[in-house]
């Protein structure tokens, strides 16, 4: 047993180092597809193009539109359990909704949704860092459990195909298919990226409306403003605050010389509030503005694959929350201001709406 635990500890640290600093090659060299492990975020074309072509089969407009009725059902089911005059938007709706959607999309057992939420949370802690610093070994062990589970499920799909995303990923279409490692890696990425950011988008939108009573009242009066509120939330309170990239060659930007192979932090949250693009009111939450050009879902070839799915989940959630938002309420209590413990993601751990007379 000691030998097993020691090997696990070595694997844990190796996995942590790889997650924190994925190899991207050197100079003009790009990370080869076989080294990416299905992680679309860590790889550029041409490998990225090949991987994305395969996984796009599970995210066609027809496929995503087909999920909309089920998403609406899940929102109703989750809110049906809300009783009393207080509702924790994050705990009751924003946190479980995207986990349930991704789990069903992958074809997972609904009874394991709690495991999927724990794995998504662990991935967030391991990938984005926290105020505590160091390696979160509990989170890394949870990630190992996730990888083992997804690997077993993918093996089962290869033996007995089903009508789900895992089967789509490993089913061959000519030469376009994912290896087992790539399928596991992409499924893990989807669980992580497809849950944390959507949870934060829903919670951040509610927080923005509570912090801006005029906009909250405008939404209650005209619920068709929901899409505009969500797009402005993506700009004003970006769920993902920054991403990393590597300079493949030396260049100069704004008077700063950047050497080849330098790690660059692209602060999406700052870009989304840059007054040079958004004007002098860039720090104002204003859903009636044109949000063309915001980078809340990234940009270029790395634009979020699940953006359409996330938008509908958030829209369905916010639509259902309009009756709660109709109350004349404001931000109140420590829970409303409590952020998640992450340096990369911006969201609320808890956010209460209070149902009271207008």
C-alpha positions as CSV (number, residue, x, y, z in Angstrom):
1,X,0.0,0.0,0.0
2,X,2.9,2.4,0.7
3,X,4.3,1.8,-2.8
4,X,0.8,2.5,-4.3
5,X,0.4,5.7,-2.3
6,X,3.9,6.9,-3.2
7,X,3.2,6.3,-7.0
8,X,-0.1,8.2,-6.6
9,X,1.7,11.1,-5.0
10,X,4.3,11.2,-7.8
11,X,1.4,11.1,-10.4
12,X,-0.4,13.8,-8.5
13,X,2.5,16.2,-8.6
14,X,3.3,15.4,-12.3
15,X,-0.4,16.0,-13.2
16,X,-0.4,19.3,-11.2
17,X,2.7,20.6,-13.0
18,X,1.2,19.6,-16.4
19,X,-2.1,21.3,-15.6
20,X,-0.4,24.5,-14.4
21,X,2.2,24.7,-17.2
22,X,1.0,22.8,-20.3
23,X,3.8,22.3,-22.9
24,X,3.4,24.6,-25.9
25,X,6.7,23.9,-27.7
26,X,9.3,26.6,-28.3
27,X,9.5,29.5,-30.8
28,X,7.3,28.9,-33.9
29,X,6.8,25.3,-32.9
30,X,3.3,24.3,-31.8
31,X,2.3,21.7,-29.3
32,X,1.6,18.5,-31.3
33,X,-1.9,17.0,-31.1
34,X,-0.7,13.8,-29.5
35,X,0.8,15.8,-26.6
36,X,-2.4,17.9,-25.9
37,X,-4.5,15.0,-24.4
38,X,-7.7,16.5,-25.9
39,X,-7.2,19.9,-24.3
40,X,-8.4,22.4,-26.9
41,X,-7.3,25.3,-24.7
42,X,-3.6,24.2,-24.7
43,X,-3.2,23.6,-28.5
44,X,-3.1,25.8,-31.6
45,X,-3.6,25.0,-35.2
46,X,-3.1,22.7,-37.0
47,X,-3.7,20.2,-34.1
48,X,-6.4,22.4,-32.6
49,X,-8.2,22.4,-36.0
50,X,-8.2,18.7,-36.2
51,X,-9.5,18.2,-32.6
52,X,-12.1,20.9,-33.0
53,X,-13.4,19.3,-36.2
54,X,-14.1,16.1,-34.3
55,X,-15.7,17.6,-31.1
56,X,-17.8,20.1,-33.2
57,X,-20.0,17.1,-34.1
58,X,-21.4,17.2,-30.7
59,X,-22.1,20.9,-30.7
60,X,-23.9,21.6,-34.0
61,X,-26.7,24.2,-33.9
62,X,-29.2,21.4,-34.4
63,X,-27.8,19.4,-31.5
64,X,-27.8,22.4,-29.1
65,X,-31.3,23.5,-30.1
66,X,-32.5,20.0,-29.4
67,X,-31.3,20.4,-25.8
68,X,-33.3,23.6,-25.1
69,X,-36.5,21.9,-24.0
70,X,-34.6,19.7,-21.6
71,X,-32.7,22.7,-20.2
72,X,-36.0,24.4,-19.6
73,X,-37.3,21.3,-17.8
74,X,-34.3,21.2,-15.5
75,X,-34.7,24.8,-14.5
76,X,-38.3,24.2,-13.6
77,X,-37.4,21.1,-11.6
78,X,-34.6,22.8,-9.7
79,X,-36.7,25.8,-8.8
80,X,-39.6,23.6,-7.7
81,X,-37.7,22.7,-4.6
82,X,-37.3,26.4,-3.6
83,X,-39.5,27.2,-0.5
84,X,-39.8,30.1,1.8
85,X,-39.0,33.7,1.0
86,X,-35.3,33.3,0.3
87,X,-33.6,31.7,-2.7
88,X,-29.8,31.0,-3.0
89,X,-29.5,31.4,-6.7
90,X,-26.1,29.7,-6.9
91,X,-26.8,26.8,-4.6
92,X,-30.3,26.0,-5.9
93,X,-30.0,26.8,-9.6
94,X,-26.7,28.2,-11.0
95,X,-24.5,25.5,-9.6
96,X,-26.5,22.3,-10.3
97,X,-28.0,23.3,-13.7
98,X,-24.9,23.2,-15.9
99,X,-23.6,20.1,-14.1
100,X,-26.8,18.3,-14.9
101,X,-26.8,19.4,-18.5
102,X,-23.2,18.3,-19.1
103,X,-23.7,15.0,-17.3
104,X,-26.7,14.2,-19.5
105,X,-25.0,15.5,-22.6
106,X,-22.1,13.0,-21.9
107,X,-24.6,10.3,-21.1
108,X,-23.7,10.0,-17.5
109,X,-25.8,8.4,-14.7
110,X,-27.9,11.3,-13.3
111,X,-27.4,9.7,-9.8
112,X,-23.8,10.8,-10.0
113,X,-24.5,14.5,-10.5
114,X,-23.0,15.3,-7.1
115,X,-19.7,13.6,-8.1
116,X,-19.7,15.6,-11.3
117,X,-20.2,18.9,-9.4
118,X,-17.4,17.9,-7.0
119,X,-15.1,17.1,-9.9
120,X,-15.9,20.4,-11.6
121,X,-15.1,22.3,-8.4
122,X,-11.9,20.3,-8.0
123,X,-10.8,21.1,-11.5
124,X,-11.4,24.8,-10.9
125,X,-9.3,24.8,-7.7
126,X,-6.5,22.9,-9.4
127,X,-6.4,24.9,-12.7
128,X,-7.0,28.5,-11.5
129,X,-5.3,28.7,-8.2
130,X,-6.6,30.1,-4.9
131,X,-5.6,32.4,-2.1
132,X,-4.3,29.4,-0.2
133,X,-1.6,28.7,-2.7
134,X,0.3,25.4,-3.2
135,X,-1.0,22.1,-4.6
136,X,-4.5,21.2,-3.5
137,X,-4.0,17.5,-3.2
138,X,-7.6,16.8,-2.3
139,X,-8.6,18.5,-5.6
140,X,-6.0,16.5,-7.5
141,X,-7.2,13.2,-6.1
142,X,-10.8,14.2,-7.1
143,X,-9.5,14.8,-10.7
144,X,-7.9,11.4,-10.7
145,X,-11.3,9.9,-9.8
146,X,-12.9,11.9,-12.6
147,X,-10.4,10.7,-15.1
148,X,-10.8,7.1,-14.0
149,X,-14.6,7.4,-14.3
150,X,-14.6,9.0,-17.7
151,X,-12.1,6.5,-19.0
152,X,-14.3,3.6,-17.9
153,X,-17.4,5.2,-19.5
154,X,-15.5,5.8,-22.8
155,X,-14.4,2.1,-22.8
156,X,-18.1,1.1,-22.3
157,X,-19.1,3.4,-25.3
158,X,-16.6,1.7,-27.5
159,X,-18.1,-1.7,-26.6
160,X,-21.8,-0.5,-26.6
161,X,-22.4,2.8,-28.4
162,X,-25.2,5.0,-27.2
163,X,-26.8,8.3,-28.4
164,X,-24.6,10.6,-26.3
165,X,-21.6,12.8,-26.6
166,X,-19.1,10.3,-25.4
167,X,-20.1,7.9,-28.2
168,X,-19.8,10.8,-30.7
169,X,-16.3,11.5,-29.6
170,X,-15.0,8.0,-30.0
171,X,-17.1,6.9,-33.1
172,X,-14.9,7.0,-36.2
173,X,-15.9,9.2,-39.1
174,X,-13.2,8.4,-41.7
175,X,-10.0,9.4,-40.0
176,X,-11.8,11.9,-37.7
177,X,-12.0,10.4,-34.2
178,X,-10.5,10.9,-30.8
179,X,-8.1,8.5,-29.1
180,X,-9.2,7.3,-25.7
181,X,-6.8,9.8,-24.0
182,X,-8.2,12.6,-26.1
183,X,-11.8,11.7,-25.4
184,X,-11.1,11.6,-21.6
185,X,-9.2,14.9,-21.8
186,X,-11.9,16.7,-23.7
187,X,-14.7,15.3,-21.6
188,X,-12.9,16.5,-18.5
189,X,-12.3,19.9,-20.0
190,X,-16.0,20.1,-20.9
191,X,-17.1,19.3,-17.4
192,X,-14.8,21.9,-16.0
193,X,-15.2,24.7,-18.5
194,X,-18.9,24.0,-19.2
195,X,-20.0,24.2,-15.6
196,X,-17.9,26.8,-13.8
197,X,-18.3,29.6,-16.3
198,X,-22.0,29.0,-16.8
199,X,-22.6,29.0,-13.0
200,X,-20.7,32.2,-12.7
201,X,-22.6,33.8,-15.6
202,X,-26.0,33.2,-14.0
203,X,-24.8,34.3,-10.5
204,X,-23.0,37.4,-11.9
205,X,-26.1,38.4,-13.9
206,X,-28.3,38.3,-10.8
207,X,-25.7,40.2,-8.8
208,X,-25.4,42.9,-11.5
209,X,-29.2,43.4,-11.5
210,X,-29.3,43.6,-7.7
211,X,-26.4,46.1,-7.8
212,X,-28.2,48.2,-10.5
213,X,-31.9,48.5,-9.4
214,X,-33.0,50.5,-12.4
215,X,-31.8,47.7,-14.7
216,X,-33.4,45.1,-12.6
217,X,-36.8,46.9,-12.8
218,X,-36.3,47.4,-16.5
219,X,-35.8,43.6,-16.9
220,X,-38.9,42.8,-14.8
221,X,-40.9,45.1,-17.0
222,X,-39.5,43.7,-20.2
223,X,-38.2,40.1,-19.8
224,X,-37.2,40.1,-23.5
225,X,-34.2,42.0,-22.3
226,X,-32.7,38.8,-20.8
227,X,-30.3,38.2,-23.7
228,X,-29.0,41.8,-23.6
229,X,-28.5,41.5,-19.8
230,X,-26.5,38.3,-20.2
231,X,-24.2,39.8,-22.9
232,X,-23.6,42.9,-20.8
233,X,-22.8,40.6,-17.9
234,X,-20.3,38.7,-19.9
235,X,-18.6,42.1,-20.7
236,X,-19.0,43.9,-17.3
237,X,-18.5,40.9,-14.9
238,X,-16.6,38.4,-17.1
239,X,-16.8,34.9,-15.6
240,X,-13.3,34.2,-17.0
241,X,-10.9,37.0,-16.1
242,X,-7.7,35.9,-17.9
243,X,-6.1,33.3,-20.1
244,X,-2.5,32.5,-20.8
245,X,-0.7,32.5,-24.2
246,X,2.9,32.0,-25.3
247,X,4.8,34.4,-27.6
248,X,6.0,32.4,-30.6
249,X,8.3,35.3,-31.7
250,X,9.6,38.6,-30.2
251,X,7.3,41.6,-30.7
252,X,6.6,45.1,-29.3
253,X,3.3,46.2,-27.9
254,X,2.5,49.5,-26.3
255,X,6.2,50.3,-25.9
256,X,6.9,46.9,-24.3
257,X,9.4,44.4,-25.8
258,X,8.1,40.9,-25.5
259,X,10.6,38.1,-26.1
260,X,9.9,34.8,-27.8
261,X,8.6,32.1,-25.5
262,X,7.4,34.7,-22.9
263,X,4.2,33.7,-21.1
264,X,1.5,36.4,-21.7
265,X,-1.5,36.9,-19.5
266,X,-4.4,38.2,-21.5
267,X,-6.8,39.9,-19.0
268,X,-10.2,39.5,-20.6
269,X,-11.9,41.3,-17.8
270,X,-9.8,44.4,-18.3
271,X,-10.3,44.3,-22.1
272,X,-14.1,44.1,-21.5
273,X,-13.9,47.4,-19.6
274,X,-11.3,49.2,-21.7
275,X,-12.6,52.8,-22.2
276,X,-10.8,53.0,-25.5
277,X,-13.3,50.5,-26.9
278,X,-16.3,50.9,-24.6
279,X,-16.2,54.7,-23.9
280,X,-16.1,56.7,-20.7
281,X,-18.9,54.6,-19.2
282,X,-17.1,51.3,-19.6
283,X,-17.4,50.6,-15.9
284,X,-21.2,51.1,-16.0
285,X,-23.6,48.1,-16.3
286,X,-25.7,49.1,-19.2
287,X,-27.5,46.3,-21.1
288,X,-28.8,48.6,-23.8
289,X,-25.2,49.2,-25.2
290,X,-23.8,47.4,-28.2
291,X,-21.6,44.7,-26.8
292,X,-20.1,43.7,-30.2
293,X,-16.4,42.8,-29.6
294,X,-16.6,41.6,-26.0
295,X,-14.3,38.7,-25.2
296,X,-16.4,37.1,-22.4
297,X,-16.2,33.8,-24.4
298,X,-12.7,34.3,-25.7
299,X,-11.9,35.1,-29.3
300,X,-10.4,33.7,-32.5
301,X,-9.9,30.0,-33.0
302,X,-10.3,29.5,-29.2
303,X,-13.7,31.0,-29.0
304,X,-15.7,29.0,-26.5
305,X,-17.1,25.8,-28.2
306,X,-20.1,25.7,-25.7
307,X,-21.0,29.4,-25.9
308,X,-24.4,28.7,-27.4
309,X,-25.2,26.1,-24.8
310,X,-24.1,28.4,-22.0
311,X,-26.2,31.3,-23.3
312,X,-29.3,29.2,-23.4
313,X,-28.8,27.7,-19.9
314,X,-28.2,31.2,-18.5
315,X,-31.2,32.6,-20.4
316,X,-33.5,29.8,-19.2
317,X,-32.3,30.4,-15.6
318,X,-32.8,34.2,-15.7
319,X,-36.2,33.9,-17.4
320,X,-37.3,31.7,-14.5
321,X,-35.9,34.1,-11.9
322,X,-37.9,37.2,-13.1
323,X,-40.6,36.6,-10.4
324,X,-38.0,36.7,-7.7
325,X,-36.3,39.7,-9.2
326,X,-39.7,41.5,-9.2
327,X,-39.4,42.2,-5.5
328,X,-38.0,45.5,-4.5
329,X,-34.8,44.1,-3.1
330,X,-31.2,45.1,-2.9
331,X,-27.9,43.5,-2.2
332,X,-28.0,42.4,1.5
333,X,-26.0,40.1,3.7
334,X,-22.4,38.7,3.5
335,X,-23.5,35.9,1.1
336,X,-24.4,38.3,-1.6
337,X,-20.9,39.7,-1.7
338,X,-19.0,36.4,-1.2
339,X,-16.8,35.5,-4.2
340,X,-15.5,32.1,-5.2
341,X,-11.9,31.5,-4.2
342,X,-10.2,31.8,-7.6
343,X,-7.7,34.1,-9.2
344,X,-8.9,33.3,-12.7
345,X,-12.7,33.0,-12.4
346,X,-15.1,35.6,-11.1
347,X,-18.3,34.4,-9.5
348,X,-20.3,34.2,-6.4
349,X,-20.3,31.3,-3.9
350,X,-23.7,32.3,-2.6
351,X,-26.3,34.9,-3.7
352,X,-29.7,35.2,-2.0
353,X,-32.8,36.7,-3.5
354,X,-35.5,37.7,-1.1
355,X,-39.1,37.4,-2.0
356,X,-41.0,40.2,-0.4
357,X,-43.7,42.7,-1.2
358,X,-42.9,45.3,-3.8
